[in-house]
């Protein structure tokens, strides 16, 4: 009798275990798709965060640009601002190495050029060499160009321009061109203002 009771208890425990597995097995399988939902949700959240970060980066770049413009306006007000640009046309007879710039006899900048910068200039690029303040009235800008001239010889030339500074921002354009007539480089400096005078 005890053996029969043991067999029944063992059998009932086994049946109970099978019944429990049968009851909970579908729940486990039914919950598996729900586990993928959080990963889809996190993917959506990640995408949303990425978009938000890109938007913030764009806003920061625009803010930085505005701050640079504001800083330039504060440091170099229109009434005293002058900007000096360098450009190259042709360039067969001269290989630029450096430019020194004097305004009213005082050296304000000196720039040594890399191969990439020279290449950019010779492809039509324009470099903003200097931005600063000058007094109203008459001012003189002198640029000293250093490089290699015809036949690879060291070459140093200067070019000057005198201009009248008004309340408008002024600019000076330094240009290197080739003179086909005498097979030499030609250096020029011209001044103007934003009002076109």
C-alpha positions as CSV (number, residue, x, y, z in Angstrom):
1,X,0.0,0.0,0.0
2,X,2.8,2.4,0.8
3,X,4.4,1.5,-2.5
4,X,1.2,2.3,-4.3
5,X,1.0,5.6,-2.5
6,X,4.6,6.5,-3.4
7,X,3.9,5.6,-7.0
8,X,0.8,7.8,-7.0
9,X,2.6,10.7,-5.4
10,X,5.5,10.4,-7.8
11,X,3.0,10.1,-10.7
12,X,1.0,13.1,-9.5
13,X,4.1,15.2,-9.0
14,X,5.2,14.3,-12.6
15,X,1.7,15.2,-13.9
16,X,1.7,18.4,-11.9
17,X,5.1,19.3,-13.3
18,X,3.9,18.6,-16.9
19,X,0.8,20.6,-16.3
20,X,2.8,23.5,-14.9
21,X,5.1,23.4,-18.0
22,X,2.1,23.3,-20.3
23,X,0.6,26.3,-18.5
24,X,3.7,28.4,-18.4
25,X,5.3,27.4,-21.7
26,X,2.9,29.5,-23.9
27,X,3.4,32.5,-21.6
28,X,7.1,32.2,-22.1
29,X,6.7,32.0,-25.9
30,X,4.2,34.8,-25.9
31,X,6.5,37.1,-23.9
32,X,9.4,36.6,-26.4
33,X,8.1,39.1,-29.0
34,X,7.6,41.6,-26.2
35,X,11.4,41.3,-25.5
36,X,12.1,42.6,-29.0
37,X,9.8,45.6,-28.5
38,X,12.2,47.3,-26.0
39,X,15.0,46.9,-28.6
40,X,12.8,48.5,-31.2
41,X,12.0,51.2,-28.7
42,X,15.6,51.7,-27.9
43,X,16.5,51.9,-31.6
44,X,13.8,54.6,-32.0
45,X,15.1,56.4,-29.0
46,X,18.7,56.2,-30.4
47,X,17.6,57.5,-33.7
48,X,15.7,60.3,-32.0
49,X,18.8,61.2,-29.9
50,X,21.0,61.2,-33.0
51,X,18.7,63.6,-34.8
52,X,18.6,65.8,-31.7
53,X,22.4,65.8,-31.4
54,X,22.8,66.7,-35.1
55,X,20.3,69.6,-34.6
56,X,22.2,70.8,-31.6
57,X,25.6,70.6,-33.5
58,X,24.1,72.6,-36.3
59,X,22.8,75.2,-33.9
60,X,26.2,75.4,-32.2
61,X,27.9,75.9,-35.5
62,X,25.5,78.7,-36.4
63,X,26.0,80.3,-33.0
64,X,29.8,80.1,-33.4
65,X,29.6,81.8,-36.8
66,X,27.5,84.5,-35.3
67,X,29.9,85.0,-32.5
68,X,32.9,85.2,-34.9
69,X,31.1,87.9,-36.9
70,X,30.1,89.8,-33.7
71,X,33.7,89.6,-32.4
72,X,35.1,90.9,-35.7
73,X,32.5,93.8,-35.6
74,X,33.6,94.6,-32.0
75,X,37.4,94.3,-32.6
76,X,37.4,95.9,-36.1
77,X,34.5,98.4,-36.4
78,X,33.6,99.5,-39.9
79,X,35.0,103.0,-39.3
80,X,38.6,101.7,-38.8
81,X,38.6,98.3,-40.4
82,X,40.9,97.3,-43.3
83,X,41.3,93.8,-44.8
84,X,44.2,92.7,-47.0
85,X,43.7,89.9,-49.5
86,X,46.3,88.0,-51.6
87,X,45.6,86.5,-55.0
88,X,47.7,85.0,-57.9
89,X,47.1,85.1,-61.6
90,X,49.1,82.7,-63.8
91,X,52.3,82.2,-61.7
92,X,54.7,80.8,-64.3
93,X,57.5,83.2,-63.4
94,X,57.2,83.3,-59.6
95,X,56.8,80.7,-56.8
96,X,55.5,82.3,-53.6
97,X,57.2,81.5,-50.3
98,X,56.2,84.4,-48.0
99,X,54.5,87.7,-47.7
100,X,55.3,90.4,-45.1
101,X,52.9,93.3,-44.6
102,X,53.5,96.8,-43.3
103,X,50.8,99.4,-42.6
104,X,52.1,103.0,-42.2
105,X,55.6,101.6,-41.8
106,X,54.8,99.1,-39.0
107,X,55.0,95.4,-39.7
108,X,51.6,93.8,-38.9
109,X,51.9,90.3,-40.3
110,X,54.2,87.8,-41.9
111,X,52.9,84.6,-43.6
112,X,54.9,81.6,-44.7
113,X,53.1,79.5,-47.3
114,X,52.8,75.7,-47.5
115,X,52.7,73.9,-50.8
116,X,49.0,73.3,-50.4
117,X,48.3,77.0,-49.8
118,X,50.4,78.1,-52.8
119,X,48.6,75.5,-54.9
120,X,45.2,76.9,-53.8
121,X,46.3,80.4,-54.7
122,X,47.5,79.4,-58.1
123,X,44.2,77.6,-58.7
124,X,42.3,80.9,-58.2
125,X,41.9,81.0,-54.4
126,X,42.1,84.3,-52.5
127,X,43.7,84.4,-49.0
128,X,42.6,86.9,-46.3
129,X,46.1,87.9,-45.1
130,X,45.2,90.5,-42.5
131,X,42.3,92.2,-40.8
132,X,42.9,95.2,-38.5
133,X,42.3,98.7,-37.6
134,X,43.8,101.8,-39.2
135,X,43.3,105.5,-38.6
136,X,40.9,107.5,-40.7
137,X,42.7,109.5,-43.4
138,X,45.7,108.6,-45.5
139,X,47.2,105.2,-44.9
140,X,49.9,103.2,-46.8
141,X,50.1,99.4,-47.1
142,X,53.3,97.9,-48.3
143,X,53.7,94.2,-49.1
144,X,57.0,92.4,-49.5
145,X,56.8,89.2,-51.6
146,X,59.5,86.5,-51.2
147,X,59.9,83.5,-53.4
148,X,61.6,82.0,-56.4
149,X,61.8,83.9,-59.6
150,X,62.7,83.0,-63.1
151,X,65.4,80.3,-63.3
152,X,64.8,79.4,-59.7
153,X,66.6,82.4,-58.3
154,X,65.7,84.0,-54.9
155,X,63.3,86.9,-55.6
156,X,62.1,89.7,-53.3
157,X,59.8,92.5,-54.5
158,X,57.6,95.1,-52.8
159,X,54.4,96.7,-53.8
160,X,52.7,99.7,-52.0
161,X,49.4,101.5,-52.2
162,X,48.2,104.6,-50.4
163,X,44.5,105.0,-49.7
164,X,42.1,107.4,-47.9
165,X,40.3,105.6,-45.1
166,X,36.7,106.8,-44.6
167,X,34.0,105.5,-42.2
168,X,33.4,102.5,-44.6
169,X,35.4,99.3,-44.2
170,X,38.4,99.3,-46.6
171,X,40.2,96.5,-48.4
172,X,43.5,96.1,-50.2
173,X,44.1,93.5,-52.9
174,X,47.6,92.2,-53.4
175,X,48.0,90.5,-56.7
176,X,50.8,88.5,-58.4
177,X,50.7,88.3,-62.2
178,X,53.0,87.2,-65.0
179,X,54.3,89.8,-67.4
180,X,54.6,88.1,-70.7
181,X,56.5,91.0,-72.2
182,X,59.6,90.8,-70.0
183,X,59.1,87.3,-68.6
184,X,59.1,88.5,-65.1
185,X,56.5,88.4,-62.3
186,X,54.5,91.6,-61.6
187,X,53.2,92.6,-58.2
188,X,50.4,95.1,-57.6
189,X,48.4,96.5,-54.7
190,X,45.0,98.2,-55.1
191,X,42.7,99.6,-52.5
192,X,39.0,100.1,-52.3
193,X,36.1,100.4,-49.8
194,X,32.8,98.4,-49.4
195,X,30.9,101.4,-50.8
196,X,32.8,100.9,-54.1
197,X,34.6,104.3,-53.9
